[in-house]
């Protein structure tokens, strides 16, 4: 899987909302967010501006990075109001855009409340609300140095933008001689990475997103395109089989309500996506992952994304409750830190959003927000065969069917 430009830049594919290509398809979609030479922000992470009046501008050249505008309160909706009939319809309570925004904001509240309940006063989320003059905005929540979690981020956003022709051509996986005009787009999503302190408690990542592109100016009358993406995956340092089975059963249950082929298909997609090539191993023990999903009924996929987001708390919190207070040694902690190192390696070397963001001069604090506070590297570390550490590494090298 070669790195490619994306609209969202972060320290993890966990925060990479809109990869330009997916491992199961060569199809690429226009996912770079640009509007009038200004930067867009999704989930609090900056996207980069391109001046489409200068066709020779190199994509790797960073232009101006515009910070979001801080807000003192959460608005009822981040959807913009417009005199345009289609835009007005999109912001109506019954629209997919409106219902998806409502879903991700409710999911953010639910996950943050569950995490703070487990913390029992040991940690609270810091919240930043932000907006953009052209419409859209987001809510970023981060808990750091809590009693249970070392670092936890749960962010939502709603973003509007225009993708210029240069960005479109750069986004194509294969050479493309077409010259489309600027393409308006809408994107909304929730994304989260949760790093616990106890080495027996697993890290969790999830994100769910919805994307639309409108008609390009040079193709009037063309239909609006839309798609869903997302996933939830588990990254432990030590394997408790009952925990991993529980996690995967919850994912399968969510998938089976809509299509029995979803879980095996998206489980394999997840195993393939979170692959650290230079280590020949996966980042963790998988879950589900999907992208560019639009070959089903839109209402069905909205319900599916909602079900998946609603499954995060029951899939994860019971595991944390069982493992958060298990006594551990310095050796256990050192192994967790080594696995956190693998997490960092995947994010910085292979994650498409992160690599593009770093090369184009984005805001470092936003790009690296999902990295753990601490990690470790040892020269030529090899766990002894048969140990618990070896069992975890073996499962990352050879993905298993857990259920």
C-alpha beads as a LAMMPS data file, in Angstrom:
LAMMPS data file: protein, C-alpha beads

403 atoms
402 bonds

1 atom types
1 bond types

-500.0 500.0 xlo xhi
-500.0 500.0 ylo yhi
-500.0 500.0 zlo zhi

Masses

1 110.0

Atoms # bond

1 1 1 0.000 0.000 0.000
2 1 1 1.811 3.110 -1.150
3 1 1 1.362 6.363 0.732
4 1 1 -0.978 8.841 -0.895
5 1 1 -2.214 12.314 -0.163
6 1 1 -5.311 12.635 1.987
7 1 1 -7.531 15.370 3.257
8 1 1 -6.919 14.689 6.914
9 1 1 -3.513 14.750 8.522
10 1 1 -2.740 13.213 11.869
11 1 1 -0.442 10.899 13.744
12 1 1 -2.431 7.826 12.943
13 1 1 -4.652 6.354 10.352
14 1 1 -6.953 6.394 13.268
15 1 1 -7.200 10.061 12.543
16 1 1 -6.844 9.778 8.785
17 1 1 -10.395 10.311 7.781
18 1 1 -10.219 10.302 4.019
19 1 1 -7.424 8.252 2.409
20 1 1 -7.262 8.801 -1.318
21 1 1 -6.967 5.125 -2.128
22 1 1 -8.072 2.002 -0.365
23 1 1 -6.207 -1.318 -0.173
24 1 1 -9.059 -3.142 -1.849
25 1 1 -9.456 -0.854 -4.804
26 1 1 -7.445 1.262 -7.202
27 1 1 -10.301 3.735 -7.310
28 1 1 -9.303 7.139 -5.962
29 1 1 -11.597 9.886 -4.818
30 1 1 -10.894 13.604 -4.458
31 1 1 -10.139 14.022 -0.794
32 1 1 -7.937 17.104 -0.555
33 1 1 -9.762 19.975 1.041
34 1 1 -9.123 23.464 -0.260
35 1 1 -11.136 26.657 -0.402
36 1 1 -9.949 29.961 -1.887
37 1 1 -6.335 29.418 -0.941
38 1 1 -7.245 28.813 2.708
39 1 1 -6.706 25.831 4.912
40 1 1 -9.577 23.602 5.958
41 1 1 -9.645 21.702 9.213
42 1 1 -11.252 18.336 9.878
43 1 1 -11.430 16.886 13.358
44 1 1 -9.181 19.719 14.469
45 1 1 -6.455 18.634 12.066
46 1 1 -5.308 21.070 9.381
47 1 1 -5.617 20.426 5.703
48 1 1 -3.413 22.265 3.296
49 1 1 -4.163 25.009 0.861
50 1 1 -3.418 24.998 -2.832
51 1 1 -3.807 27.932 -5.178
52 1 1 -5.580 26.478 -8.178
53 1 1 -4.873 29.671 -10.132
54 1 1 -1.247 28.511 -10.316
55 1 1 -1.317 25.178 -12.150
56 1 1 2.415 24.555 -11.773
57 1 1 2.327 24.728 -7.992
58 1 1 3.838 21.576 -6.513
59 1 1 1.564 19.731 -4.117
60 1 1 4.449 19.189 -1.716
61 1 1 4.884 22.942 -1.286
62 1 1 3.083 24.239 1.764
63 1 1 1.290 27.530 1.262
64 1 1 -0.561 29.224 4.098
65 1 1 -1.941 27.367 7.097
66 1 1 -4.977 29.065 8.552
67 1 1 -5.911 28.302 12.131
68 1 1 -9.483 27.568 13.065
69 1 1 -11.475 30.168 14.997
70 1 1 -11.978 29.233 18.681
71 1 1 -15.556 29.323 19.928
72 1 1 -16.818 29.705 23.489
73 1 1 -19.807 27.373 23.133
74 1 1 -20.997 24.424 21.079
75 1 1 -23.427 25.400 18.330
76 1 1 -26.543 23.355 17.737
77 1 1 -25.126 22.399 14.335
78 1 1 -21.993 23.065 12.305
79 1 1 -23.947 22.770 9.056
80 1 1 -24.020 26.095 7.287
81 1 1 -27.179 27.856 6.196
82 1 1 -27.391 28.943 2.563
83 1 1 -29.826 30.542 0.143
84 1 1 -29.031 27.717 -2.277
85 1 1 -31.890 25.223 -2.328
86 1 1 -29.658 22.144 -2.312
87 1 1 -27.512 23.438 0.541
88 1 1 -30.583 24.401 2.537
89 1 1 -31.978 20.914 2.034
90 1 1 -28.647 19.442 3.166
91 1 1 -28.892 21.272 6.481
92 1 1 -32.469 20.173 7.136
93 1 1 -32.977 17.815 10.107
94 1 1 -33.914 14.946 7.804
95 1 1 -30.849 15.164 5.527
96 1 1 -28.064 12.581 5.659
97 1 1 -25.604 15.352 6.510
98 1 1 -27.677 16.499 9.457
99 1 1 -28.348 13.008 10.787
100 1 1 -24.709 11.995 10.435
101 1 1 -23.576 15.089 12.340
102 1 1 -26.119 14.328 15.063
103 1 1 -24.865 10.744 15.242
104 1 1 -21.162 11.590 15.582
105 1 1 -21.805 14.261 18.206
106 1 1 -23.899 11.859 20.264
107 1 1 -21.200 9.196 19.868
108 1 1 -18.546 11.657 21.058
109 1 1 -20.603 12.474 24.149
110 1 1 -21.262 8.804 24.870
111 1 1 -17.610 7.726 24.536
112 1 1 -16.277 10.653 26.579
113 1 1 -18.836 10.058 29.331
114 1 1 -17.887 6.362 29.468
115 1 1 -14.177 7.174 29.676
116 1 1 -14.631 9.753 32.432
117 1 1 -16.815 7.311 34.358
118 1 1 -14.009 4.741 34.288
119 1 1 -11.525 7.440 35.308
120 1 1 -13.600 8.070 38.472
121 1 1 -12.344 11.627 38.745
122 1 1 -8.788 10.791 37.747
123 1 1 -9.006 12.631 34.451
124 1 1 -11.291 15.001 32.544
125 1 1 -11.442 15.900 28.892
126 1 1 -10.229 19.308 27.770
127 1 1 -12.579 20.565 25.077
128 1 1 -11.873 22.959 22.209
129 1 1 -14.725 24.119 19.983
130 1 1 -13.743 25.706 16.688
131 1 1 -15.335 26.981 13.504
132 1 1 -14.397 28.303 10.080
133 1 1 -15.676 31.503 8.461
134 1 1 -16.771 29.580 5.357
135 1 1 -18.892 27.149 7.349
136 1 1 -18.318 24.054 9.396
137 1 1 -16.336 23.438 12.546
138 1 1 -15.644 20.839 15.173
139 1 1 -15.230 19.775 18.785
140 1 1 -11.862 18.399 19.924
141 1 1 -11.623 16.617 23.284
142 1 1 -8.374 15.336 24.805
143 1 1 -7.743 13.690 28.181
144 1 1 -4.111 13.387 29.213
145 1 1 -2.356 11.791 32.204
146 1 1 -5.530 10.405 33.743
147 1 1 -5.771 7.606 36.276
148 1 1 -6.593 5.006 33.609
149 1 1 -5.710 6.583 30.264
150 1 1 -2.325 8.009 29.410
151 1 1 -3.890 9.884 26.504
152 1 1 -7.359 9.834 24.974
153 1 1 -8.628 11.922 22.074
154 1 1 -12.206 11.971 20.741
155 1 1 -12.834 14.533 17.990
156 1 1 -15.688 15.421 15.636
157 1 1 -15.863 17.804 12.707
158 1 1 -17.985 19.070 9.858
159 1 1 -16.104 20.625 6.940
160 1 1 -16.867 22.240 3.591
161 1 1 -14.305 22.875 0.851
162 1 1 -13.283 23.079 -2.778
163 1 1 -10.764 20.733 -4.385
164 1 1 -8.769 22.304 -7.228
165 1 1 -7.776 20.449 -10.426
166 1 1 -4.104 20.168 -9.401
167 1 1 -5.081 18.389 -6.199
168 1 1 -7.405 16.082 -8.132
169 1 1 -4.653 15.017 -10.537
170 1 1 -2.225 14.504 -7.655
171 1 1 -4.850 12.415 -5.885
172 1 1 -5.295 9.918 -8.732
173 1 1 -3.568 6.604 -8.136
174 1 1 -2.817 6.282 -11.846
175 1 1 -1.970 8.866 -14.475
176 1 1 -5.029 10.902 -15.402
177 1 1 -5.128 13.308 -18.326
178 1 1 -8.555 14.730 -17.513
179 1 1 -8.806 18.324 -16.361
180 1 1 -11.776 18.696 -14.034
181 1 1 -12.749 21.999 -12.556
182 1 1 -12.768 22.727 -8.832
183 1 1 -14.965 20.199 -7.010
184 1 1 -17.004 21.294 -3.960
185 1 1 -17.144 18.765 -1.146
186 1 1 -18.596 18.138 2.309
187 1 1 -17.022 15.913 4.977
188 1 1 -18.003 14.962 8.513
189 1 1 -16.535 12.456 10.929
190 1 1 -15.630 11.257 14.389
191 1 1 -12.181 9.914 15.192
192 1 1 -10.567 8.640 18.382
193 1 1 -7.443 7.016 19.811
194 1 1 -7.384 5.814 23.433
195 1 1 -4.052 4.841 25.068
196 1 1 -4.407 3.322 28.579
197 1 1 -1.632 3.322 31.181
198 1 1 -1.840 -0.308 32.297
199 1 1 0.050 -2.593 29.857
200 1 1 -2.694 -5.224 30.215
201 1 1 -5.329 -2.756 28.949
202 1 1 -5.460 -2.359 25.134
203 1 1 -5.330 0.750 22.993
204 1 1 -8.426 1.415 20.887
205 1 1 -8.859 3.353 17.666
206 1 1 -12.111 4.129 15.873
207 1 1 -13.329 6.550 13.253
208 1 1 -16.463 6.915 11.140
209 1 1 -16.915 9.422 8.342
210 1 1 -19.238 10.610 5.582
211 1 1 -18.119 12.405 2.421
212 1 1 -19.912 14.109 -0.471
213 1 1 -18.665 15.791 -3.627
214 1 1 -20.845 18.154 -5.601
215 1 1 -20.917 18.751 -9.340
216 1 1 -17.772 20.275 -10.821
217 1 1 -18.308 23.554 -12.665
218 1 1 -17.199 21.950 -15.922
219 1 1 -19.641 19.033 -15.607
220 1 1 -23.029 20.617 -14.879
221 1 1 -25.807 18.163 -14.212
222 1 1 -23.511 15.380 -12.970
223 1 1 -24.866 13.582 -9.881
224 1 1 -23.544 14.256 -6.390
225 1 1 -21.212 11.505 -5.187
226 1 1 -21.148 10.229 -1.597
227 1 1 -19.500 7.495 0.442
228 1 1 -18.916 6.234 3.985
229 1 1 -15.764 4.982 5.653
230 1 1 -14.436 3.992 9.044
231 1 1 -13.605 1.194 11.429
232 1 1 -12.738 0.136 14.973
233 1 1 -9.580 -1.797 15.903
234 1 1 -7.842 -3.093 19.021
235 1 1 -4.115 -2.838 19.823
236 1 1 -3.149 -4.707 23.013
237 1 1 0.332 -5.389 24.397
238 1 1 -0.819 -8.670 25.959
239 1 1 -3.419 -11.107 24.680
240 1 1 -6.419 -12.097 26.767
241 1 1 -8.297 -14.270 24.326
242 1 1 -11.662 -13.682 25.969
243 1 1 -11.134 -9.927 25.515
244 1 1 -10.192 -10.194 21.852
245 1 1 -13.077 -12.565 21.164
246 1 1 -15.493 -10.233 22.925
247 1 1 -14.235 -7.278 20.888
248 1 1 -14.536 -9.111 17.580
249 1 1 -17.945 -10.555 18.477
250 1 1 -19.275 -7.028 19.028
251 1 1 -17.886 -5.971 15.628
252 1 1 -19.398 -9.034 13.965
253 1 1 -22.751 -8.454 15.644
254 1 1 -22.852 -4.886 14.315
255 1 1 -21.927 -6.066 10.819
256 1 1 -24.306 -9.037 10.733
257 1 1 -27.310 -6.800 11.314
258 1 1 -26.753 -5.436 7.803
259 1 1 -24.826 -7.973 5.717
260 1 1 -23.227 -11.300 6.751
261 1 1 -20.338 -10.638 4.375
262 1 1 -19.371 -7.380 6.104
263 1 1 -17.442 -8.786 9.057
264 1 1 -15.121 -11.190 7.177
265 1 1 -14.606 -8.626 4.428
266 1 1 -13.905 -5.686 6.737
267 1 1 -11.887 -7.784 9.195
268 1 1 -9.456 -8.750 6.414
269 1 1 -9.394 -5.151 5.184
270 1 1 -8.408 -4.064 8.699
271 1 1 -5.629 -6.679 8.932
272 1 1 -4.282 -5.573 5.563
273 1 1 -4.467 -1.846 6.262
274 1 1 -2.644 -1.750 9.615
275 1 1 0.426 -3.548 8.279
276 1 1 3.943 -2.374 9.189
277 1 1 5.874 -3.410 6.098
278 1 1 9.393 -3.013 7.441
279 1 1 8.493 -5.189 10.460
280 1 1 6.307 -7.623 8.502
281 1 1 3.694 -7.437 11.236
282 1 1 0.352 -5.783 11.999
283 1 1 -0.019 -2.919 14.416
284 1 1 -2.496 -4.838 16.551
285 1 1 -5.168 -7.530 16.569
286 1 1 -7.531 -5.905 14.124
287 1 1 -11.240 -5.298 14.067
288 1 1 -13.053 -3.834 11.079
289 1 1 -12.081 -1.226 8.479
290 1 1 -13.819 0.002 5.314
291 1 1 -13.619 2.948 2.948
292 1 1 -15.263 4.344 -0.205
293 1 1 -18.435 2.451 0.685
294 1 1 -21.300 3.562 -1.559
295 1 1 -22.467 0.408 -3.328
296 1 1 -25.372 -0.096 -0.918
297 1 1 -28.448 1.944 -0.085
298 1 1 -27.447 5.243 1.532
299 1 1 -29.925 4.889 4.379
300 1 1 -28.632 1.394 5.102
301 1 1 -25.026 2.602 5.263
302 1 1 -25.957 5.504 7.519
303 1 1 -27.604 3.008 9.869
304 1 1 -24.568 0.723 9.620
305 1 1 -22.121 3.513 10.515
306 1 1 -24.389 4.471 13.410
307 1 1 -24.492 0.890 14.682
308 1 1 -20.695 0.642 14.496
309 1 1 -20.215 3.906 16.396
310 1 1 -22.748 2.799 19.009
311 1 1 -20.793 -0.443 19.458
312 1 1 -17.569 1.250 20.595
313 1 1 -18.430 1.507 24.289
314 1 1 -19.788 -2.061 24.747
315 1 1 -16.860 -3.474 22.754
316 1 1 -14.134 -1.670 24.710
317 1 1 -15.125 -0.422 28.151
318 1 1 -15.809 -3.893 29.673
319 1 1 -12.254 -4.885 28.703
320 1 1 -10.795 -1.787 30.358
321 1 1 -12.809 -2.384 33.512
322 1 1 -11.339 -5.890 33.788
323 1 1 -7.719 -4.926 33.087
324 1 1 -7.132 -1.397 34.367
325 1 1 -6.044 -2.418 37.876
326 1 1 -4.067 -5.605 37.161
327 1 1 -0.663 -5.380 38.879
328 1 1 2.243 -5.178 36.435
329 1 1 6.026 -5.128 36.502
330 1 1 8.611 -2.927 34.849
331 1 1 9.065 -5.692 32.279
332 1 1 5.375 -5.553 31.361
333 1 1 5.543 -1.775 31.026
334 1 1 8.674 -1.964 28.877
335 1 1 6.920 -4.359 26.468
336 1 1 3.918 -2.041 26.241
337 1 1 6.292 0.793 25.387
338 1 1 7.931 -1.303 22.669
339 1 1 4.507 -1.993 21.148
340 1 1 3.721 1.701 21.389
341 1 1 6.874 2.172 19.352
342 1 1 5.335 0.008 16.647
343 1 1 2.229 2.181 16.822
344 1 1 4.390 5.240 16.224
345 1 1 6.248 3.556 13.359
346 1 1 3.048 2.731 11.510
347 1 1 1.655 6.205 12.016
348 1 1 4.757 8.092 10.941
349 1 1 6.020 5.800 8.180
350 1 1 2.932 4.321 6.537
351 1 1 -0.112 6.345 7.455
352 1 1 -1.016 8.277 4.334
353 1 1 -2.466 11.269 6.147
354 1 1 0.467 11.651 8.531
355 1 1 3.201 11.427 5.915
356 1 1 1.465 13.914 3.637
357 1 1 0.830 16.305 6.509
358 1 1 4.450 16.239 7.669
359 1 1 5.794 16.786 4.150
360 1 1 3.577 19.798 3.567
361 1 1 4.352 21.686 6.772
362 1 1 1.129 21.217 8.726
363 1 1 0.557 22.073 12.376
364 1 1 2.609 19.493 14.257
365 1 1 0.455 19.419 17.406
366 1 1 -2.571 18.514 15.312
367 1 1 -0.751 15.996 13.128
368 1 1 0.699 14.145 16.126
369 1 1 -2.263 14.390 18.497
370 1 1 -2.956 10.658 18.518
371 1 1 0.573 9.523 19.350
372 1 1 1.051 8.041 22.836
373 1 1 2.795 10.141 25.463
374 1 1 5.542 7.534 25.801
375 1 1 7.106 4.828 23.627
376 1 1 10.309 2.758 23.575
377 1 1 12.794 1.272 21.126
378 1 1 15.433 -1.327 21.954
379 1 1 18.104 -2.557 19.587
380 1 1 17.212 -5.954 18.080
381 1 1 14.674 -6.832 20.730
382 1 1 13.358 -10.381 20.309
383 1 1 10.886 -11.863 22.819
384 1 1 11.651 -15.382 23.921
385 1 1 9.552 -17.965 22.106
386 1 1 6.594 -19.171 24.130
387 1 1 6.353 -16.065 26.327
388 1 1 3.264 -13.872 26.487
389 1 1 5.152 -11.184 24.596
390 1 1 6.036 -13.660 21.848
391 1 1 2.398 -14.759 21.587
392 1 1 1.326 -11.166 20.920
393 1 1 4.019 -10.679 18.291
394 1 1 3.096 -13.973 16.619
395 1 1 -0.570 -12.890 16.406
396 1 1 0.512 -9.602 14.811
397 1 1 2.640 -11.449 12.254
398 1 1 0.026 -14.132 11.596
399 1 1 -3.482 -12.666 11.866
400 1 1 -5.961 -15.023 13.496
401 1 1 -9.656 -15.668 13.179
402 1 1 -10.747 -14.872 16.731
403 1 1 -14.350 -16.010 16.423

Bonds

1 1 1 2
2 1 2 3
3 1 3 4
4 1 4 5
5 1 5 6
6 1 6 7
7 1 7 8
8 1 8 9
9 1 9 10
10 1 10 11
11 1 11 12
12 1 12 13
13 1 13 14
14 1 14 15
15 1 15 16
16 1 16 17
17 1 17 18
18 1 18 19
19 1 19 20
20 1 20 21
21 1 21 22
22 1 22 23
23 1 23 24
24 1 24 25
25 1 25 26
26 1 26 27
27 1 27 28
28 1 28 29
29 1 29 30
30 1 30 31
31 1 31 32
32 1 32 33
33 1 33 34
34 1 34 35
35 1 35 36
36 1 36 37
37 1 37 38
38 1 38 39
39 1 39 40
40 1 40 41
41 1 41 42
42 1 42 43
43 1 43 44
44 1 44 45
45 1 45 46
46 1 46 47
47 1 47 48
48 1 48 49
49 1 49 50
50 1 50 51
51 1 51 52
52 1 52 53
53 1 53 54
54 1 54 55
55 1 55 56
56 1 56 57
57 1 57 58
58 1 58 59
59 1 59 60
60 1 60 61
61 1 61 62
62 1 62 63
63 1 63 64
64 1 64 65
65 1 65 66
66 1 66 67
67 1 67 68
68 1 68 69
69 1 69 70
70 1 70 71
71 1 71 72
72 1 72 73
73 1 73 74
74 1 74 75
75 1 75 76
76 1 76 77
77 1 77 78
78 1 78 79
79 1 79 80
80 1 80 81
81 1 81 82
82 1 82 83
83 1 83 84
84 1 84 85
85 1 85 86
86 1 86 87
87 1 87 88
88 1 88 89
89 1 89 90
90 1 90 91
91 1 91 92
92 1 92 93
93 1 93 94
94 1 94 95
95 1 95 96
96 1 96 97
97 1 97 98
98 1 98 99
99 1 99 100
100 1 100 101
101 1 101 102
102 1 102 103
103 1 103 104
104 1 104 105
105 1 105 106
106 1 106 107
107 1 107 108
108 1 108 109
109 1 109 110
110 1 110 111
111 1 111 112
112 1 112 113
113 1 113 114
114 1 114 115
115 1 115 116
116 1 116 117
117 1 117 118
118 1 118 119
119 1 119 120
120 1 120 121
121 1 121 122
122 1 122 123
123 1 123 124
124 1 124 125
125 1 125 126
126 1 126 127
127 1 127 128
128 1 128 129
129 1 129 130
130 1 130 131
131 1 131 132
132 1 132 133
133 1 133 134
134 1 134 135
135 1 135 136
136 1 136 137
137 1 137 138
138 1 138 139
139 1 139 140
140 1 140 141
141 1 141 142
142 1 142 143
143 1 143 144
144 1 144 145
145 1 145 146
146 1 146 147
147 1 147 148
148 1 148 149
149 1 149 150
150 1 150 151
151 1 151 152
152 1 152 153
153 1 153 154
154 1 154 155
155 1 155 156
156 1 156 157
157 1 157 158
158 1 158 159
159 1 159 160
160 1 160 161
161 1 161 162
162 1 162 163
163 1 163 164
164 1 164 165
165 1 165 166
166 1 166 167
167 1 167 168
168 1 168 169
169 1 169 170
170 1 170 171
171 1 171 172
172 1 172 173
173 1 173 174
174 1 174 175
175 1 175 176
176 1 176 177
177 1 177 178
178 1 178 179
179 1 179 180
180 1 180 181
181 1 181 182
182 1 182 183
183 1 183 184
184 1 184 185
185 1 185 186
186 1 186 187
187 1 187 188
188 1 188 189
189 1 189 190
190 1 190 191
191 1 191 192
192 1 192 193
193 1 193 194
194 1 194 195
195 1 195 196
196 1 196 197
197 1 197 198
198 1 198 199
199 1 199 200
200 1 200 201
201 1 201 202
202 1 202 203
203 1 203 204
204 1 204 205
205 1 205 206
206 1 206 207
207 1 207 208
208 1 208 209
209 1 209 210
210 1 210 211
211 1 211 212
212 1 212 213
213 1 213 214
214 1 214 215
215 1 215 216
216 1 216 217
217 1 217 218
218 1 218 219
219 1 219 220
220 1 220 221
221 1 221 222
222 1 222 223
223 1 223 224
224 1 224 225
225 1 225 226
226 1 226 227
227 1 227 228
228 1 228 229
229 1 229 230
230 1 230 231
231 1 231 232
232 1 232 233
233 1 233 234
234 1 234 235
235 1 235 236
236 1 236 237
237 1 237 238
238 1 238 239
239 1 239 240
240 1 240 241
241 1 241 242
242 1 242 243
243 1 243 244
244 1 244 245
245 1 245 246
246 1 246 247
247 1 247 248
248 1 248 249
249 1 249 250
250 1 250 251
251 1 251 252
252 1 252 253
253 1 253 254
254 1 254 255
255 1 255 256
256 1 256 257
257 1 257 258
258 1 258 259
259 1 259 260
260 1 260 261
261 1 261 262
262 1 262 263
263 1 263 264
264 1 264 265
265 1 265 266
266 1 266 267
267 1 267 268
268 1 268 269
269 1 269 270
270 1 270 271
271 1 271 272
272 1 272 273
273 1 273 274
274 1 274 275
275 1 275 276
276 1 276 277
277 1 277 278
278 1 278 279
279 1 279 280
280 1 280 281
281 1 281 282
282 1 282 283
283 1 283 284
284 1 284 285
285 1 285 286
286 1 286 287
287 1 287 288
288 1 288 289
289 1 289 290
290 1 290 291
291 1 291 292
292 1 292 293
293 1 293 294
294 1 294 295
295 1 295 296
296 1 296 297
297 1 297 298
298 1 298 299
299 1 299 300
300 1 300 301
301 1 301 302
302 1 302 303
303 1 303 304
304 1 304 305
305 1 305 306
306 1 306 307
307 1 307 308
308 1 308 309
309 1 309 310
310 1 310 311
311 1 311 312
312 1 312 313
313 1 313 314
314 1 314 315
315 1 315 316
316 1 316 317
317 1 317 318
318 1 318 319
319 1 319 320
320 1 320 321
321 1 321 322
322 1 322 323
323 1 323 324
324 1 324 325
325 1 325 326
326 1 326 327
327 1 327 328
328 1 328 329
329 1 329 330
330 1 330 331
331 1 331 332
332 1 332 333
333 1 333 334
334 1 334 335
335 1 335 336
336 1 336 337
337 1 337 338
338 1 338 339
339 1 339 340
340 1 340 341
341 1 341 342
342 1 342 343
343 1 343 344
344 1 344 345
345 1 345 346
346 1 346 347
347 1 347 348
348 1 348 349
349 1 349 350
350 1 350 351
351 1 351 352
352 1 352 353
353 1 353 354
354 1 354 355
355 1 355 356
356 1 356 357
357 1 357 358
358 1 358 359
359 1 359 360
360 1 360 361
361 1 361 362
362 1 362 363
363 1 363 364
364 1 364 365
365 1 365 366
366 1 366 367
367 1 367 368
368 1 368 369
369 1 369 370
370 1 370 371
371 1 371 372
372 1 372 373
373 1 373 374
374 1 374 375
375 1 375 376
376 1 376 377
377 1 377 378
378 1 378 379
379 1 379 380
380 1 380 381
381 1 381 382
382 1 382 383
383 1 383 384
384 1 384 385
385 1 385 386
386 1 386 387
387 1 387 388
388 1 388 389
389 1 389 390
390 1 390 391
391 1 391 392
392 1 392 393
393 1 393 394
394 1 394 395
395 1 395 396
396 1 396 397
397 1 397 398
398 1 398 399
399 1 399 400
400 1 400 401
401 1 401 402
402 1 402 403
